[in-house]
Structure formats: structure tokens, C-alpha cells
Amino acid sequence: MIKNVDAVRIIDEHRGEAVIVTTMGAGNQSFGLPAVTHRQELDLPVAGAMGKASSVALGLALAVPDRKVFVLDGDGSLVMNLGTLTTISNMAPENLYHFVFENGVYAVTGGQPIPAAGKLSFQGMAMEAGYAASFEFDDTEELATNIDSVLKEKGPVLVCLRTAPEIENTPVQFREKTSRTMRMAIEEVSTAVRA
């Protein structure tokens, strides 16, 4: 299995000018993208809208078709909004890369198992929904070796990352606060993509 921080580090190192939309574990201050990002002005956290990061990323991908858009989604988040797979497929944005962090649990709400954990194939569901390509990785070295090839594919592309669960048990009011509000992030990303 891949450690969450290793996965986001590899993605960040290969992002170029891509906007990255994060949710849940991938947006965690301690072991998510904020811990490793080199392009905070192009990071758009959607922590308060579980299940909707892929929809936000789709809107961005359609709005800025000349720039890659990555969404770092959780398996629990995707299960809450499976219809997004067909919506994304129908719109067919060639610049959208949908990374799903599959750890089998709702990691930021205490570690409850997601419905049908271990029974789903996100890679298979993406292909059946009509994504242009789909990949699955459970090894850090394999991800690092193949990410450039993945990012050369025309989207929409789904990349399922089998990650080790990192359970967040700290009560919300005591968790490390983000350095940017959602409003600040939207303004920064809007400015950066227009530049």
C-alpha cells in the first residue's frame, strides 16, 4: 500500500501547471497535499463538500481546457457521489485526472468502513462509465515510475491509489487550521489560471 503523503508528493512533483482540487485525506494538513505542495496558489481544497470535489474539478476542467486539472478524491467521497463518473465521462474533459485514494475507510471522520469496502473496483467503474483511461496502483515505486505515462493520456483518466488508512481522531475544533480560507483559495486559483 501507498502512504498518503507519498502519493500526494509524487502527484505534486509531476503536476506542472495543473490545478489540484483536494478533499478529505488528500487535503489533510498533516499528511495530505498541504504538507508537500510546491504550488499552493494552484491548490483548491474542497474539504467541506464531501463527495463534490470531482464535480468542482469537472467545472474547472471545462472552464480552463488548456490546463490540466487533478482531483484528489477519497473512496468514501466518491461512493457518496458515484453519478459523477458518468457526468465526467459524458462531458469528456481531456484535461481531467481523477485520483481516488482508496483506503476503505472514512479516515477523517474516525475510520468507519465505507460501504462495500474491498468489493468495489473504481478502475472498473470508471471504464464502464466511459472514462478514456483508468489505472490502479498499490506500490509507491510503481506509481512514481508510471505517473508520467498516466499524465500523457487524454482524459478523463481515473487513477485508483490503494493507500494505507491514516485515521484522523482529533476532534475538529482541535485540528490544525489551514493557512487559507476557501475564499482565499478560490481567489488565488482564479488569479493563477488567468495569468
LINKACOR-V898310 format. One record per backbone hydrogen bond with DSSP energy under -1.0 kcal/mol. CO is the residue of the C=O (numbers start at 1). NH is the residue of the N-H. If there is no record, write none. Layout:
co & nh
CO & NH
CO & NH
This chain:
co & nh
2 & 164
3 & 7
4 & 8
5 & 9
6 & 10
7 & 11
8 & 12
9 & 13
10 & 14
12 & 15
15 & 18
19 & 70
20 & 44
21 & 72
22 & 46
23 & 26
24 & 27
25 & 28
26 & 33
28 & 32
32 & 35
33 & 36
33 & 37
39 & 42
40 & 43
42 & 20
44 & 22
46 & 49
49 & 52
52 & 56
53 & 57
54 & 58
55 & 59
56 & 60
57 & 61
58 & 62
59 & 63
60 & 64
64 & 67
68 & 19
69 & 97
70 & 21
71 & 99
72 & 23
73 & 101
74 & 78
75 & 79
76 & 80
78 & 81
81 & 84
82 & 85
83 & 87
84 & 88
85 & 89
86 & 90
87 & 91
88 & 92
93 & 96
94 & 155
95 & 69
96 & 157
97 & 71
98 & 159
99 & 73
100 & 102
100 & 161
101 & 75
102 & 163
104 & 114
105 & 107
106 & 109
106 & 111
107 & 168
112 & 106
114 & 117
116 & 119
121 & 125
122 & 126
123 & 127
124 & 128
125 & 129
126 & 131
133 & 158
135 & 160
137 & 162
139 & 143
140 & 144
141 & 145
142 & 146
143 & 147
146 & 150
147 & 151
150 & 153
156 & 132
156 & 133
157 & 98
158 & 135
159 & 100
160 & 137
161 & 102
162 & 2
171 & 174
172 & 175
181 & 185
182 & 186
183 & 187
184 & 188
185 & 189
186 & 190
187 & 191
188 & 192
189 & 193
190 & 194
191 & 195
